[in-house]
C-alpha cells in the first residue's frame, strides 16, 4: 500500500497506519487494555518461535501500542479514513479492532476489502484469482481500486457500532486461534489444524515414497499453501512442535526455528511388518 501511494504521487497527502499484529492467532482478551496486551505478549513469547534471540516481547508489544496510539491520534479532523481489510480472520479481526480504537472519531470512514475489490475489477470467466490476504494484491492493482471506497459511501454509524461491539465480544474470549467462515470470525480450539498438519506430513511421505525426515519448513510451506485459511507460519510451526511433544511425530534437529529441524510420522512396528 505504501508503494502504491508513493507511485500515485500521494506520499505527502496520504498516510498509512499499519497494524503489525497477527490477529488470527494468540489471545485477544482485553487487547485494548494493558493487562490484555501483556497476556498476549506472554503467549507469543511462550509459544511462537520468532527465530530472534533474546526478544523482550512485553517491551515490543508496549512500544508498538504507543506507536499505533500516536499515529491514530494525529489523524487530522477533516481527513477521510479508509480501513483496508481482507477475507480472513486476521484482517477481519483487525478491522473490528480499528473500528473500536477509532470509536470517538468523527472522521468519515470507508472500508475496502482489497481481495474482493480486485476480484470484481479483474476476474473474468477465463481467469480468476482468489486472494487469501491483502498482502497478495500487487501495488498496480491496489492503485486501480484505490478509489473504490467512494462508491458505497462512508461507513454508516450503525455498521461502525456493530464492528465495535463485535470487537468487544472477541476481546472477552481467551481462545488463541480464529478462522473466517466467509461471514464471521469463529474462535476454534488451538488443535484445529493438527490433523491437517499430520495429513500434510503423510502426503509428503507418499510423494517421496519413503519415510525419511522432512524439513519442518517444507511441511509448514505445504500446509500454508493448501490450507484455505490465512494462518501465519509461526502458528503452524508451533503446532508442529506440539505434535512432536505429543509423540505423533519424530524429530531430528533442534526446534529453535523451522529451518533447524525435520520431522516424520512416528514409525509404528505394524507399518514395517
N, C-alpha and C positions, 0 to 999 in steps of 0.2 A: 504494500500500500504506500509506504514512504517513497519507494522508487517511482510508482505511478504518479504520485502527486508532484514529485520533482520533475518528471518528464513533461507534465502538463503545464509547468510553469507556475504552480500554486504553492511553492515551498514557503513563501512569505505570508500567505494568507490562510493556509490550511495546516493544521497541526494534528498529528496522530498521537493519541494516548493509548499505550499498549498495556493490556492485562497479561502479564507474563506467566501467570499460574497455569495449572493443568486441572481444570475444574471437573473433569470426568473421574479423577481419582483423588483419594485422600479425603479425610473428613471435612465437611463444610460446616460443621456445628459452630454456630456463632462466629463465623469468619469475620463479621463486621465488628467484632469486639476483640480486645487484646487477648483474652483467655482463649478464644477460638483460634486465633492466629497462632498462638503458642502451641496449642494442641496439634494443629495441622503441621507445623514445622517439626514437632517431635515425631509425628508419624512418618513424614518423609525421611527424616534422619534415621529412623529405626528400620525402615522397610525398603526404601528406594535407593538403589546403588547408582549414585551420580557420577562415579568414576572421577571424583575430585578429592584431593587429600585435605583432611582437617577442615572441612567446611562447617562453619557455625550457622546452622540452619535458622535458629531463632534470630540471629542478627540479620541474615539475608532477608527473612520474611519481614522483619520490622523496617529495614531500610527500604524495601520495595513498597511497603504500605505507605511510608512517608512520601516517597516519590509520587505514587499514584494520587494520594490526597492533595498534594501540592498542585499537580497538573490539573486535576478536576476543579480545584478552587480558582485557578487562573483562567478558566474559560470565560470569555467576555459575555456580558449580559445579552448582547444582541446577536450572538453567533448561533447558527444552527448546529445541532449535534446529530451526527449520523452514527448509529450503532450498527456496526458490521457484525454479522453472525454467520453461522453455517448449520448444516443439517447433521449435528452431532451433539452428544451430551456436553462436551467441553464448552463449545461456543454457546449453546443454548443456556447452560447454567451461567456462563459469563455474561450473557445478555441480561439475565434477570438480576445478577449482582450489580451490573452497571446501572440498571433502572433504579435499583434500591439506593445506590450511592448518590444518584442524581435526583432523588425524590423531592428535594427542595428547589430544584432548578426550575425556572420559568422559561427557559430556552425552548424553542421548537425542537422536537426530536423526531428523527426518522429512523427506520430500521431497514437494512438491506441484507437479505440472505444472499451472499455472493454466489454460492453454487447454484441456487435456484434462478437467480437473475441471469447468470451465464447460460444455463440450460435453456431458458426461454429465448435468449437472444441468439445463441449459436447452434443449438442442437437441431439436427434435421432428421428426416426419415432414414437417411443413409448413414448418418454419423451422430452418435450420442455419447456424451461424456457425463458421467456422474462424479461429482466432486465429494470426496469424503470429508474434506475440511477446506476452509478458505485459503490455506497456505498452498493448495494445489492450483489455485487460479493465477494465471500469468499476469504480470503488470499490464500487458497490452489489453487483455480482456477486462481488467479492473478499470482501465481508462474508458473503455467502451460503455460500461454500465455505471459510470460514476454519477450520472445524473438521474439514475433510476429512482432515487429517493423522493423526487418531487412528484412522481406520478400519482401515488396513493395519498398524498397529503401527509401532514405531520401526524405523529402518533397520538391517537385520541387519549384523553385523560383516563377513561375507563380501562383502556388497554394497558397503559403505563401502570395504573394502580394494580391491575391484575398481575403484571410481571413482578411488581414489588411484593405482593402477597405470596406469589409462588417462591420468590427467593426466601422469604421469611420461613416458609414451610420447609424448604430444603435445609435451611440453617438450623432447624431443630432436630435434624437427623444425624446419626452417628455412623452410618454406612460409609464405606470407603471406595465404593465403585458404583458408577452410574452409566446407564445406556440410554440411547434415544430410540424410541419406537416409531418415530415419524410424526408423532403428535405431542408427546410429553416425555419428560425425563423420568426414568424409573431407577430407583435405588435397588441394587441387587446384591446378593451375597458376594463376598470377596473371592470365592472359589468359582464364580460364574463361568469363567473361561478355562478352568483346569482341564476338563475333559477335552475341550477343543485343543489345548496345548499338547496333551498326550496324543491325540489323534494326529496332530501335525508331526510329532516325532515319529510315529509309526508310519506315516505316509512317506517321510524321507527315507526311512529304513527300506520300505518296499521299493522305492525308486532306485535305491542303490543296490538292492538285492543283497544286503548284508546287515549285520548287527553292530557295526563299528560305531565308535563315538562320533557325535555330530557337534560341530561348533555351536555354542549357545547362540551366537549372533545369527547363524543360519536359521535356527529354529524360530527365533524371535522375528526375523525378517519375513519368513514364510507366514507366520501367524498373523502379523500385521497386514500383509498383502492380501490375505483372503478372509479377513475377519468379518467385514460388513459393518463394523463399528470403528470409530476413530479412538484408538486406545494407545497411549504413549508406550514406547518401547520399554521404558523403565518399569511399567506395571507388569508386562509380560515377563521381564527378567525376574522380578520379584516372585511371581507365581512359579517360574521355572525352578528357582531355588527352593520354594516351599515343596514342590513335588519331589525334589531331591531329598529334603529333610524328612518327608513322609515315607520314603522308601520306594516310591513308584518309579523313580529314575535313578540311574547310576551317574556318577560324576567323575571326570578326570580333569585335574587342574584346580585352581583356587578361584572361587566365585567372587572376586573383588570387583569384577566388571565382566560384561558378557564376552569380551574378546579373550579373556584369560582361561576359559574353561569350556569343556564339552560335556554332552550328556548322551545317554542312550536309555532305552526302555530296560528296566531291570530284567535280567535273564532268569527265566524260570526253568527248572530242571525238565519239566514236561515238554518245554519247547525244543529242547536239544535232543530228546529221545527220538 
